[in-house]
Every structure is written in structure tokens, then in C-alpha cells.
Amino acid sequence: MADSVTLSTESLIGWMHRVLQRFGMFAVDADLVIARLLEAEIRGSQSAGLRMLADIVTAFDLGDIDPRARTLTKLDLPAYALLDGSTGVGQVGASRAMQLAIDKAQSAGLALVVVQNSQPCGDPQTYAELAASAGCLGFCTTNSGKARWPVHGDNRLFAEHPQAWALPAGSDSLWWSQLAVPLDDREPQPTTTALFNGIVSLALTAGLSGGRLPAAKKKASPFGAGAEHVCLALHLSTLQADQHWATWIESTLPHSREVWHQASRVSHPAQLSLDPETVVVLRETAANSRVAWPAE
């Protein structure tokens, strides 16, 4: 097993750019992928962080992801849009969806943007935080990968999919909430929170999946059968200009510590410490992509 490694963030970003562009990805799309992977890594979501680069590269090789896919607009309304991810990298489609939702919310007050025909996008919290950084309440859910159900019982209607909310909290911090609470295997039926999450995901993505219930969506691998993402933004000052949102947030959310958590907005440190497992995965990615690993 490799040891932990500390690299300059600049050299790591440059290496990831070279890896993604080695497979033909446009530089502007690579920027989005790298930003979301780094944000997830810094937040401690390692499975959706830098290690996910290896999955993306493998999917390029297998043809499950088109590195040069373009995100297409299928329907564009003042407060809603439907995008086609063209089997591209999920971080690209979901990032564009949330940015579009933010732009629309600034004039319409709130906006919903959904992406079909995409691929796994990683941690939904990173997209919710994009909205919070723009003065919005942000929400993101995705049905990437396999749905989860309790091991007991025959309920296959509502499954658990990752979801996240975020709210602005001053100039350099935000409130976030991950509502995808793991299902308790000891319970014969899903928890109330899991049922709510399942209802939300099903309602928002059922139309994208042709009306199929989660149990009917057979996915041999996370990158084999596509994914759908939903991004919602509520621009607080546009929605209710006379509401003192900052005062309400500061007086309400601190009392909901079990659900809401305050954190500084993600900033890239000058150096990033990588744990041994991540080092092994990234070195293998360097070898597979034939892009030299940066000097340690």
C-alpha cells in the first residue's frame, strides 16, 4: 500500500487536465469535472472525489461516456429547462444544469432544470453549494447508479437516492443538508425520511426514465445505463425581496443541527494531502492514461 502523499493543488489540477484532455475532453468541460471532484474531496466525500476520476477514465475506454459530449437544450422555459447530457460526464451536465437554474432563478425567483441521458455526477452537495454561493437556496438529486431499498419487505416503489440542500450564510459560509439518510436494515419498512426522499426522486425523475420505477431500472454498472439529475434554485432576494433571509437563517437553522450543518465555502488549498487508497487509484489512472503522475 502506498503512503499518503501531499501535492500542490496546482500540479494536481494540471495533471487531471492532461488526463481528461488525453481522451479528447474540451478544456472548459474538464474545468467543471475537476472543480466538482476537488470540492467533493475537500468536503470528505472521497468516493465522489478524486477517486472518481479513475471511474470516468475507465468509462471513456469502455465507451460508456462520450468525453466530447455536448449538453443540449431540449426545452427552455422561463423557470424550467430540460437538458440532454448526450451520455457525457455527469459532472458536466449537472454543473451546467445548476448554473442554468441559478441564472433563471435570478429573474423568475425559482427555477428547475433536469438533465436526462447523463452519467453519474458524484456528490449532489457540490451542486447545491453552487446555488448557495450565488445567493440561492439550492437543491440537487440524482438517480445515478443503483437504487437502494431496505433488505426486508417487498417495497420496491420508493428507493433512496442522494439529495442535498444548501443555503447561503454570509459571504464565506453556507448551510448544507444531506437528506439521503441510509436505510436502516433493521427496519422492515423504509424510514419516513427515506420514503420522502424516494417520493421526491421518483416524482422528479420518473418522466425522464420513461415512467419506470426504480426497481425496473436495471443498471449493470454505474456507467452503463445513464442517469438523471435534478437541480433547483430559489433566488432568495428575487423571490421575496422584502424578506430578511439572513436573519431568518441565522435564527432558525442553528436549532436544527441534526439536519443542517454550517461550513465554510470550499476554497482550494495550496496543497492537498491524499490518503494511501486515493494515491494508488490515481497512480493507476496515470499509468492507464499514459499521463505522467506529478512529482511528489
URGI-V312787 format. One record per backbone hydrogen bond with DSSP energy under -1.0 kcal/mol. NH is the residue of the N-H (numbers start at 1). CO is the residue of the C=O. If there is no record, write none. Layout:
BEGIN
nh=[NH,NH]
co=[CO,CO]
END
This chain:
BEGIN
nh=[5,7,9,12,13,14,15,16,17,18,19,20,21,22,24,25,30,31,32,33,34,35,36,37,38,39,40,41,42,43,44,45,46,49,52,53,54,56,57,58,59,60,61,62,64,65,66,69,72,74,75,77,81,82,83,84,85,87,88,92,93,94,95,96,97,98,99,100,101,102,103,104,105,106,107,108,109,111,112,113,114,115,116,118,126,128,129,131,132,133,134,135,136,137,138,139,140,141,142,143,160,164,165,166,167,169,174,175,176,177,181,187,195,196,197,198,199,200,201,202,203,204,205,206,209,211,212,216,217,218,224,229,230,231,232,233,234,235,236,239,240,243,245,248,249,250,251,252,253,255,256,259,260,261,263,265,272,274,279,280,281,282,283,284,285,286,287,288,289,291]
co=[274,272,270,8,9,10,11,12,13,14,15,16,17,18,21,20,26,27,28,29,30,31,32,33,34,35,36,37,38,39,41,40,44,46,49,50,51,52,53,54,55,56,57,58,59,59,87,66,84,82,82,80,112,75,114,72,116,117,85,89,89,90,91,92,93,94,95,96,97,98,99,100,101,102,104,104,105,233,79,231,81,229,83,227,123,124,125,127,128,129,131,132,131,234,166,232,164,230,162,228,148,140,177,138,175,173,263,167,261,165,179,184,191,192,193,194,195,196,197,198,199,200,201,202,205,206,209,213,214,216,221,115,141,113,139,111,137,109,135,235,236,240,243,244,245,246,247,248,249,252,253,256,256,176,174,172,7,5,275,276,277,278,279,280,281,282,283,284,285,286]
END
